[in-house]
Amino acid sequence: MDVGADEFEQSLPLLQKLLREADFVGLDIEFTGLRSNLSTLQQISLFDLPSDWYLKTRQSIQQFTICQIGLSVFSSIEEESNMFIAHSYNFFLFPTTFGILDTEFSFQASSVQFLNQYGFNYNKFLKKGIPYMNEEQEKKIKRSILTGNWKVRSSLDKDQVKVVIDEVTRWLDLAEEGDQMTLPGITGFQAFEVQLVLRQALPNIWTVLRDQGVIVKKVSQQHRWYLEHASGDRDSCWKEQILLSARGFSVFFQMLVQAQKPLVGHNMMMDLLHLHEKFFRPLPESYDQFKQNIHNLFPVLIDTKNVTKDIWKELHFPRVSNLLEVYEVLSSNLNPTKDSAPVIVHGNKCEKYAKTKYPHEAGYDAFLCGSVLLKVAHLLLQRIHGDVSTSEPSFPQYLEVLAPYVNQVNLIRAGVPKINFTGPDYPSVRPPILILTVRRWPGLSEQQVYSEFQNLCKFDVRRLTRSQFLLLTNKFKDVRSVLKEYRCHPTLQISLYRYWRHSPDVNCVLRVCSIVAAWALLGFLLGRSSR
């Protein structure tokens, strides 16, 4: 189900009910871009510790924004054995532009092209996107609204606002007291802004919001004063309505946090960074503080990329490159538990994905995340407890077998393969670092080193000294290949990197110690000879 600003507020009560009854929630997010244009030396690499990776990625999170959030709410069906119902939603989002808030963000050409390829509705994103803000932005706008120190910044174009005022002004010249007119097609957050503009500009009108649009009524100034102080339209009520409307999707984010349901994603690290930045608070400089904040918001995280990556080779499943392929393998006869796996049905008004695939649409990918979770959990349950086809597995049982993977989120291109949100990160399981020593090739750069090896295998390159470079890959076979291929190379000598042998810092300390020891020995010998 696609949800824009027009449908959002009406859908909130149902969404709150679904969250209360849910077993877990699948999540996927689409962005206006993924990577900022970092310089070569700042690019994310396999050498980076998680804290380094976080600080570099934090920059791109601040540069780009969310254009679509997909949520699929999974609930077990009472009195039905191992059956789940999924309610899947696409929320189109656009940052709040109101008062002092006017967010800047970038588009990355490759991301726009990618979403276009899969039919992303940019009209809905740009024209009907649901507003949102984080807690820091909310405090600023709330302070401005409640103190009266604010100015309407209409999300409509200034010319369009002028057209509305001109239209109402011309109508007022001919209207009599008590007459009314309708401004159709103005709903949601824009409706509040238009009413504020009209009320400020014209002292002899009153406005109300109805299903058909904004109703403008001609009134006397005395009646206008009465309406302004009526219980149903007090200034404080209006301010609360404005704030609620400006918060937009952030209202639902708080519902999601309060529900404390397991949150399921696939390669969800970027999703979590954006959730923190856009709806909670600006990302902290401290990596550990970020982990603590996310764990407080979502105590149970499950990354299906992390789960499937761990068991894929052991089960001899074919290699896959994306979430849809993972889902298709688990739904095929290659999965020995295919016939006994949970049955998943679609909720009312959420049948869009029942028969048609929509890859890289956030709601569809969120549905795939939840489905993959159930299928892989069922597979793990059978491996641990034997045949479960005659029993009635429940979601708590699935969560129990998934316990080793809870709060472990996959990390792409870093010194460790995953982040642990409940404690210290696990040590690296990457292949060993290689050291390249260059002879008779002055001025060799990191890019030239990368180009030298790229036809054989791909390494991340980091300069160690003027003539030495570190090489790191995530494939053990690449290490074996390059050691074999360059064994007798006349210019490029490659070996395994040993910290105590190759580190410039260690070598510097050893040289200093050698000099100190030599001077001490010399002093000792001179002292003896002078006796």
KESETOR-319742 format. One line per field, with one value per residue (C-alpha): residue number from 1; x, y, z. Coordinates in steps of 0.2 Angstrom, whole numbers, plus 5000, padded with zeros to 4 digits. Example, Ala and Ser with C-alpha at 12.3 -4.5 7.8 and 13.67 -1.06 7.14 Angstrom:
pos 1:2 $
east 5062:5068 $
north 4978:4995 $
up 5039:5036 $
This chain:
pos 1:2:3:4:5:6:7:8:9:10:11:12:13:14:15:16:17:18:19:20:21:22:23:24:25:26:27:28:29:30:31:32:33:34:35:36:37:38:39:40:41:42:43:44:45:46:47:48:49:50:51:52:53:54:55:56:57:58:59:60:61:62:63:64:65:66:67:68:69:70:71:72:73:74:75:76:77:78:79:80:81:82:83:84:85:86:87:88:89:90:91:92:93:94:95:96:97:98:99:100:101:102:103:104:105:106:107:108:109:110:111:112:113:114:115:116:117:118:119:120:121:122:123:124:125:126:127:128:129:130:131:132:133:134:135:136:137:138:139:140:141:142:143:144:145:146:147:148:149:150:151:152:153:154:155:156:157:158:159:160:161:162:163:164:165:166:167:168:169:170:171:172:173:174:175:176:177:178:179:180:181:182:183:184:185:186:187:188:189:190:191:192:193:194:195:196:197:198:199:200:201:202:203:204:205:206:207:208:209:210:211:212:213:214:215:216:217:218:219:220:221:222:223:224:225:226:227:228:229:230:231:232:233:234:235:236:237:238:239:240:241:242:243:244:245:246:247:248:249:250:251:252:253:254:255:256:257:258:259:260:261:262:263:264:265:266:267:268:269:270:271:272:273:274:275:276:277:278:279:280:281:282:283:284:285:286:287:288:289:290:291:292:293:294:295:296:297:298:299:300:301:302:303:304:305:306:307:308:309:310:311:312:313:314:315:316:317:318:319:320:321:322:323:324:325:326:327:328:329:330:331:332:333:334:335:336:337:338:339:340:341:342:343:344:345:346:347:348:349:350:351:352:353:354:355:356:357:358:359:360:361:362:363:364:365:366:367:368:369:370:371:372:373:374:375:376:377:378:379:380:381:382:383:384:385:386:387:388:389:390:391:392:393:394:395:396:397:398:399:400:401:402:403:404:405:406:407:408:409:410:411:412:413:414:415:416:417:418:419:420:421:422:423:424:425:426:427:428:429:430:431:432:433:434:435:436:437:438:439:440:441:442:443:444:445:446:447:448:449:450:451:452:453:454:455:456:457:458:459:460:461:462:463:464:465:466:467:468:469:470:471:472:473:474:475:476:477:478:479:480:481:482:483:484:485:486:487:488:489:490:491:492:493:494:495:496:497:498:499:500:501:502:503:504:505:506:507:508:509:510:511:512:513:514:515:516:517:518:519:520:521:522:523:524:525:526:527:528:529:530:531 $
east 5000:5007:5005:5009:5005:4986:4983:4996:4986:4971:4981:4990:4976:4977:4996:4996:4984:4995:5011:5003:4998:5014:5027:5040:5042:5052:5061:5069:5073:5077:5089:5093:5111:5122:5140:5147:5162:5176:5194:5204:5212:5196:5186:5179:5191:5194:5207:5194:5189:5170:5173:5182:5169:5155:5164:5166:5149:5141:5146:5135:5120:5120:5121:5107:5089:5076:5064:5054:5052:5045:5037:5030:5021:5020:5008:5004:4986:4977:4970:4980:4996:5012:5003:5007:4999:5009:5003:5016:5017:5027:5029:5035:5044:5050:5058:5047:5048:5040:5045:5064:5065:5072:5083:5096:5100:5109:5104:5117:5115:5118:5105:5092:5095:5094:5077:5071:5075:5063:5049:5051:5037:5047:5031:5024:5040:5042:5024:5015:5030:5026:5035:5047:5059:5071:5069:5082:5072:5056:5062:5067:5050:5040:5049:5046:5027:5024:5032:5024:5041:5039:5034:5025:5036:5023:5027:5017:5026:5024:5015:5003:4999:4997:4985:4975:4974:4970:4955:4948:4950:4941:4927:4926:4922:4906:4902:4890:4893:4889:4894:4907:4918:4929:4947:4948:4963:4972:4975:4987:5001:4998:4980:4986:4998:4985:4973:4987:4991:4973:4969:4984:4981:4962:4954:4935:4936:4936:4943:4939:4946:4934:4935:4932:4945:4948:4931:4933:4918:4915:4912:4912:4927:4917:4912:4930:4936:4923:4929:4947:4943:4931:4936:4937:4949:4960:4977:4985:4975:4980:4998:4997:4989:5002:5016:5008:5006:5024:5031:5022:5031:5041:5024:5024:5043:5039:5025:5038:5050:5037:5031:5048:5045:5060:5066:5071:5081:5094:5111:5102:5117:5113:5095:5099:5110:5096:5083:5094:5098:5081:5069:5079:5094:5108:5121:5134:5152:5155:5153:5149:5136:5128:5127:5120:5106:5101:5100:5089:5078:5077:5082:5080:5088:5090:5099:5095:5110:5121:5110:5110:5128:5133:5124:5123:5139:5136:5119:5127:5115:5119:5128:5116:5118:5103:5088:5076:5087:5089:5070:5069:5082:5073:5056:5063:5065:5083:5076:5073:5060:5051:5034:5034:5039:5027:5013:5013:4997:4994:4983:4968:4972:4990:4989:5000:5014:5004:5008:5019:5038:5043:5062:5069:5052:5054:5038:5041:5059:5053:5040:5055:5065:5051:5048:5066:5067:5053:5060:5078:5072:5061:5076:5087:5074:5073:5092:5093:5077:5075:5058:5046:5033:5022:5023:5017:5032:5029:5038:5046:5053:5060:5067:5076:5085:5090:5097:5116:5112:5101:5109:5123:5122:5131:5145:5150:5169:5177:5189:5176:5161:5148:5143:5138:5125:5125:5144:5161:5163:5169:5187:5191:5190:5197:5211:5229:5236:5250:5264:5271:5289:5293:5310:5316:5299:5300:5284:5272:5255:5241:5230:5244:5246:5227:5228:5243:5233:5215:5215:5220:5211:5205:5214:5212:5228:5236:5253:5265:5281:5288:5292:5279:5261:5248:5236:5219:5205:5190:5194:5207:5209:5215:5229:5234:5234:5244:5257:5259:5259:5271:5283:5298:5293:5309:5301:5286:5290:5274:5274:5262:5262:5269:5266:5282:5293:5285:5277:5286:5282:5290:5305:5307:5306:5319:5331:5330:5333:5347:5355:5352:5360:5375:5378:5376:5389:5401:5400:5403:5418:5425:5423:5432:5447:5449:5452 $
north 5000:5017:5031:5049:5065:5064:5046:5046:5054:5043:5027:5031:5022:5006:5006:5008:4993:4983:4987:4982:4965:4962:4948:4958:4972:4971:4987:4994:5012:5020:5035:5050:5044:5032:5038:5056:5061:5058:5060:5045:5045:5046:5032:5018:5003:4985:4993:5003:4999:5000:5017:5024:5017:5025:5042:5042:5036:5049:5062:5054:5052:5070:5074:5063:5060:5046:5046:5030:5019:5002:4993:4976:4971:4952:4944:4926:4921:4915:4897:4894:4883:4892:4905:4924:4939:4953:4971:4980:4999:5011:5028:5042:5055:5073:5084:5096:5114:5125:5140:5139:5122:5121:5105:5104:5087:5080:5068:5056:5053:5034:5032:5042:5031:5015:5020:5026:5009:5001:5013:5024:5037:5054:5064:5056:5059:5077:5082:5071:5066:5064:5077:5072:5079:5073:5078:5092:5100:5097:5107:5122:5123:5120:5134:5145:5141:5142:5159:5166:5170:5161:5164:5152:5145:5137:5121:5128:5139:5157:5161:5147:5155:5172:5164:5157:5174:5183:5171:5173:5192:5193:5182:5193:5209:5201:5190:5194:5190:5171:5166:5153:5146:5130:5128:5110:5099:5106:5093:5088:5099:5112:5114:5121:5133:5140:5143:5152:5163:5167:5171:5182:5192:5194:5199:5197:5178:5162:5145:5127:5111:5098:5082:5092:5105:5121:5131:5150:5159:5178:5184:5201:5206:5203:5185:5182:5187:5175:5161:5163:5161:5147:5131:5121:5133:5141:5147:5133:5119:5126:5126:5108:5103:5112:5104:5087:5089:5095:5080:5069:5052:5055:5052:5034:5032:5035:5022:5010:5013:5012:4995:4987:4974:4965:4975:4965:4971:4966:4974:4987:4997:5012:5011:5012:5027:5036:5032:5039:5055:5059:5054:5053:5065:5070:5056:5058:5059:5044:5027:5019:5032:5028:5009:5013:5024:5012:4998:5009:5013:4995:4982:4967:4969:4955:4957:4943:4947:4942:4926:4920:4924:4913:4898:4899:4889:4876:4872:4872:4885:4894:4911:4926:4944:4952:4950:4944:4930:4925:4924:4914:4901:4899:4897:4884:4865:4868:4872:4855:4864:4873:4862:4864:4883:4896:4901:4920:4929:4947:4959:4968:4982:4976:4963:4972:4960:4944:4939:4953:4956:4974:4973:4988:4995:4998:4990:4975:4973:4975:4961:4950:4954:4947:4932:4927:4928:4916:4904:4904:4903:4888:4880:4883:4876:4860:4858:4860:4850:4838:4837:4850:4847:4839:4852:4869:4881:4899:4915:4914:4897:4905:4920:4907:4899:4916:4921:4920:4933:4945:4963:4958:4969:4966:4979:4981:4985:4987:4978:4968:4959:4964:4976:4970:4982:4974:4974:4975:4971:4954:4952:4952:4936:4944:4936:4942:4958:4958:4970:4976:4981:4991:4992:5003:5011:5029:5039:5024:5029:5019:5021:5013:4999:4996:4996:4984:4970:4974:4961:4947:4952:4968:4974:4989:4998:5009:5017:5011:5020:5028:5011:4999:4997:4987:4976:4969:4959:4950:4934:4921:4914:4932:4931:4914:4920:4936:4927:4914:4926:4938:4926:4930:4947:4958:4975:4970:4959:4953:4944:4942:4958:4955:4970:4967:4966:4978:4992:5009:5013:4997:4999:5017:5011:4997:5009:5021:5007:5001:5019:5021:5003:5007:5024:5015:5001:5014:5024:5008:5004:5022:5021:5005:5011:5027:5018 $
up 5000:4995:5008:5005:5015:5010:5017:5031:5046:5042:5042:5059:5070:5060:5060:5079:5081:5069:5079:5095:5088:5078:5081:5071:5058:5042:5036:5021:5016:4999:4999:4987:4988:4997:4997:4998:4987:4999:4994:4989:5006:5015:5006:5016:5015:5023:5034:5043:5061:5064:5072:5057:5045:5056:5056:5037:5033:5045:5032:5018:5030:5033:5015:5008:5014:5014:5000:5004:5019:5018:5033:5033:5049:5052:5064:5068:5064:5079:5078:5062:5063:5058:5047:5047:5039:5032:5031:5019:5017:5006:5014:5003:5014:5011:5024:5034:5027:5039:5049:5052:5045:5027:5025:5012:5004:4989:4975:4968:4950:4951:4965:4955:4939:4950:4957:4940:4933:4945:4943:4958:4959:4961:4959:4975:4984:4979:4979:4992:5003:5022:5032:5046:5058:5072:5090:5089:5074:5084:5099:5088:5079:5095:5103:5088:5087:5106:5108:5092:5085:5068:5050:5039:5025:5014:5005:4991:4978:4983:4966:4971:4988:4979:4967:4982:4991:4975:4972:4989:4989:4972:4980:4996:4985:4979:4994:5009:5027:5030:5012:5010:4996:4994:4990:4984:4983:4998:5012:5025:5031:5016:5022:5039:5030:5018:5032:5042:5027:5023:5042:5043:5027:5028:5044:5039:5034:5044:5038:5042:5035:5028:5017:5001:5005:5014:5017:5018:5026:5026:5044:5054:5064:5080:5075:5069:5087:5094:5083:5087:5106:5104:5113:5097:5089:5102:5097:5108:5099:5082:5088:5093:5077:5067:5077:5075:5056:5054:5064:5051:5050:5066:5075:5068:5072:5090:5089:5082:5096:5109:5102:5105:5092:5084:5069:5053:5039:5025:5026:5037:5044:5032:5037:5055:5053:5043:5056:5070:5060:5052:5066:5083:5084:5074:5073:5088:5085:5096:5088:5105:5109:5092:5096:5113:5106:5093:5105:5117:5102:5095:5108:5095:5078:5065:5049:5037:5027:5042:5045:5027:5024:5039:5034:5015:5011:5024:5015:4998:4991:4975:4976:4977:4975:4982:4994:4980:4975:4993:4995:4979:4984:5001:4992:4980:4981:4986:5003:5012:5023:5009:5011:5030:5031:5038:5026:5023:5018:5014:5024:5017:5005:5005:4991:4979:4982:4982:4964:4957:4961:4964:4968:4976:4981:5000:5005:4994:5001:5018:5015:5008:5024:5035:5024:5023:5042:5044:5031:5037:5055:5051:5042:5057:5069:5059:5059:5078:5083:5068:5059:5065:5051:5063:5077:5077:5078:5085:5083:5100:5095:5079:5089:5101:5086:5079:5096:5090:5076:5086:5086:5074:5059:5043:5039:5021:5018:5035:5046:5054:5045:5057:5071:5088:5096:5113:5117:5109:5091:5086:5080:5061:5051:5035:5026:5032:5026:5013:5012:4995:4994:4978:4970:4956:4954:4962:4965:4964:4970:4979:4963:4952:4964:4964:4944:4944:4953:4947:4933:4944:4960:4969:4985:4996:4996:5010:5009:5024:5019:5003:4996:5005:5003:5013:5003:5010:5002:5008:4998:5004:4986:4981:4994:4988:4969:4971:4982:4969:4954:4961:4969:4958:4952:4949:4955:4967:4982:4991:5008:5023:5034:5052:5064:5074:5059:5047:5057:5055:5073:5080:5069:5075:5093:5089:5081:5096:5108:5098:5098:5116:5119:5108:5117:5134:5129:5122:5138:5148:5138:5139:5157:5159:5148:5158:5174 $
